[in-house]
Amino acid sequence: MPGALSYTKTTLDNGLDVIVHEEHACPIVAVNLWYHVGSKNERPGRTGFAHLFEHLMFEGSEHHDAGYFRPLEEAGGTLNGSTNADRTNYWATVPREAVERALWLESDRMGYLLPALSAEKLATQRDVVLNERRQNYENRPYGLAPMTLAAAHFPLPHPYHWPTIGVPADLHAVELEDVREFFAAYYHPGNASLAIAGDIDTDEALALAGRHFGEISTRPPPPPVAIPAGPSPGCDSRPRSFYVEDRVELVRLYFTWRTTALFEAGDAELDVLADLLAGGLSSRLRRALVHDRRLAADVGAWQDSREIAGVFAISVTVAPTARAADVEAVVTGELARLADEGPDPDELARVVRCAESAMASLLERVGGFGGRSDQLNRYNVFAGTPGYLAGDLARYRRVDRSGVRAAAARLAAECRIALSVVPLGANDAALPGAEPADAS
């Protein structure tokens, strides 16, 4: 796997970062644009705006007041976008001859979206988002868990408290002027990063970016996100074990801890710890819970690393004949073992190789979610340089037995929030002592 991605970066006079990566193996070009805005840039009572704009930005702008999918799909391209707590991205992967069309469309909605933004479009996309929330959260099995855990780990007014999709009451209350102000604050060249990757010469790509984006006026830097001070949530006298009743057949348990932010010290060790616990058929919790003791139907673990804080999570779908308390005892025991003994050398080497392989798989593509253009923007926005690939790899290659032991010991020693998702009317299947959660 290469230790670096070749690139050229320049910043236009209006503040737009432009990153170009040449890859001439296939006659396609990826256009990938990140705005450094997500749900954490919202505020209580005004949530869901960033995700709402993900939808509105596909509905047309002043010089192309129509849907954005058709003109690029007709040219043979694919495109999409996504929003999370920290950023919004839009990407299109197109044949070589369609790259200028993709750049023109992207620049038009950056510079000229508001003249085409109408109350009708806002109402339509608000209904689409509300329906998406019903499908992906309220009516999906275990869909209430992420919202419940976020609210528990990040009490108001922390900006990670609410879900990216927003609170229904806020979406119902939004007015056209509200979203116009939000767009003006965050969707401009000085808060964006553009990556162009694939079968295109660097000079040509830079010239096209300057031609289509250079005339767009920038705006003042977005206001900083307020991060509440104080002790880590969940470490005071408040309850730390909850349950939610849901339309599910099997109990699912979540054991979660508030942890470090993306790229900070200890972040890679927590990623490795998650794979040691539940990554693959030979992982510790899968062996102990699924294969050996038949206490679980499935297990998972992950470090959700965000820009200002992270959450480490272990999920276990409990077998029909098993008890939640027995599952909890195994999870606690495996964490304690890793904190005391650390991983075996072969076990650790396998997990680090898997992390490298996963990164290499993403970089096989120039476009799409996680491809080269997306990674260049990710590193540019969150690490301050598009060239952080080598540093990112080095984080995992430096992980050793003592680092994993320290990560496991930190979880064993720090405050944990547990959530039991149980079938309707079966709250007695939750972890002992769990209290009802507000999952609204």
Salt bridges, closest charged atoms under 4 A:
ASP17 OD2 - LYS9 NZ 3.70
GLU22 OE1 - HIS24 NE2 2.63
GLU23 OE1 - ARG372 NH1 3.11
GLU62 OE1 - HIS63 NE2 4.00
ASP65 OD1 - LYS121 NZ 2.56
GLU74 OE2 - ARG70 NE 2.81
ASP86 OD1 - LYS40 NZ 3.28
GLU100 OE2 - ARG211 NH1 2.78
GLU100 OE2 - HIS212 NE2 2.93
GLU106 OE2 - ARG109 NE 2.69
ASP108 OD1 - HIS63 ND1 2.60
GLU132 OE2 - HIS51 NE2 3.33
GLU132 OE1 - HIS55 NE2 3.12
GLU138 OE2 - ARG133 NE 2.67
ASP178 OD2 - ARG46 NE 3.76
ASP199 OD1 - HIS24 ND1 2.68
GLU204 OE1 - ARG96 NH2 2.48
ASP236 OD2 - ARG238 NE 3.07
ASP267 OD2 - ARG395 NH1 2.98
ASP298 OD1 - ARG286 NH2 3.38
ASP304 OD2 - ARG306 NE 3.33
GLU307 OE2 - HIS36 NE2 2.87
GLU307 OE1 - LYS40 NZ 2.70
ASP326 OD1 - ARG323 NH2 3.04
GLU328 OE2 - ARG416 NH2 2.62
GLU334 OE2 - ARG337 NH1 3.15
GLU347 OE2 - ARG284 NE 2.82
GLU356 OE2 - ARG397 NE 2.62
ASP392 OD2 - ARG378 NH1 3.83
ASP392 OD1 - ARG395 NH2 2.86
GLU414 OE2 - ARG410 NE 3.34
